[in-house]
Amino acid sequence: MDFNNLKLFRKQKGFTQEQTAERLGVSRQAVAKWAHYSPDGE
């Protein structure tokens, strides 16, 4: 997964990690974990 694209998607849509998780069908914790692996951590 390209974590930078995930962050860009979230920021463009104004989604929280929870909202992103709902749309992807995963837990909020999964999105937070992915953000942790992103180079800038968001």
Contact map, one row per residue, 1 for C-alpha under 8 A:
111000000000000000000000000000000000000000
111111000000000000000000000000000000000000
111111100000000000000000000000000110110000
011111110000000000000000000000000000011000
011111111000000000000000000000000000000000
011111111100000000000000000000000000000000
001111111110000000000000000000000010000001
000111111111000000000000000000000000000000
000011111111100000000000000000000000000000
000001111111111110010000000000000000000000
000000111111111000000000000000000000000000
000000011111111000000000000000000000000000
000000001111111000000000000000000000000000
000000000111111100000000000000000000000000
000000000111111111110000000000000000000000
000000000100011111110000000000000000000000
000000000100001111111000000100110000000000
000000000000001111111100001100100000000000
000000000000001111111110000000000000000000
000000000100001111111111000100100000000000
000000000000000011111111111101100000000000
000000000000000001111111111100000000000000
000000000000000000111111110000000000000000
000000000000000000011111110000000000000000
000000000000000000001111111000000000000000
000000000000000000001111111101100000000000
000000000000000001001100111111100000000000
000000000000000011011100011111110000000000
000000000000000000000000001111111000000000
000000000000000000001000011111111100000000
000000000000000011011000011111111110000000
000000000000000010000000000111111111000000
000000000000000000000000000011111111100000
001000000000000000000000000001111111110000
001000100000000000000000000000111111110011
000000000000000000000000000000011111110011
001000000000000000000000000000001111111010
001100000000000000000000000000000111111111
000100000000000000000000000000000000111110
000000000000000000000000000000000000011111
000000000000000000000000000000000011111111
000000100000000000000000000000000011010111
